[in-house]
């Protein structure tokens, strides 16, 4: 039996970022600008080309989304 919690932990950081970004009705370009990151970096993270972005990058994205790093990493 698979519970929801195990499903969540399999979710990549890119998938989480995309989900939150869409919920906030932000485009990739908007979020890249807010996060002070290159657009291509953000798209690569969201499409899981980059699966382990640096902590600095993740912190910038969390700030751009207006959420804590903890909330993003949950």
N, C-alpha and C positions, 0 to 999 in steps of 0.2 A: 504494500500500500504506500503510495507516495503522497506526502502531505505538501501543503503550499510552501512551507518553509524551505524544504530541500529544493524545490523548484526555483525559488528566489535566489538561493546561493549559487545556482548554476548560471544565473543571468550575468552577462558580461557588463563591465563598467560602461562600455559603449552603448549597450542596449538600455541601461538605466538612464544614461544621459539623454538619449534620444526620447525615451518615454517622458521624462520630466520636461524636456524642451518642448515637446508637442503639447503637453498638458498646459504649458505656459504660453502656447501659441507663438513661439519664437521660431524664426527661420534659422537655419544653420549659420547664415551670414550674420544675423543679429547676435546670436550667441557667441560666435567667434569674435566679433567686435567687442561685446561686453566683457568677454573673457581675456581680451588682449592676446589672442592666439591667431595664427594663420588659419584661414578657412580650411585649407587642405588638411591640416593637422586634426581639426575637429571632425571632418568627414571621415578621415581614416580611423579615428577612434570609434565613431558611431557605426561604421561598417565593419568593425573588428579586424581591420588591416593592422592596426596597432592595438594589441590586446593588453599590453602592460605599460600604459602611459606613465610618465614620471609623476611623483607626488606633487611637484610644483605645477605641472599641467593640470592635474585633477583639482588642485586647490583653486587655480584660476577659473576653471569651469564651474566649480561649486559657487564661487563668488559671483560669476556671471549669471548663474541661475538664481542667485539670492538665497542659497541654502547653505547649511553647514557641511563641512567635509564629512562629518559623521552621518548626516542624513543621506548623503550621496553614496557612502560606502555600505550602508545598511543592506 
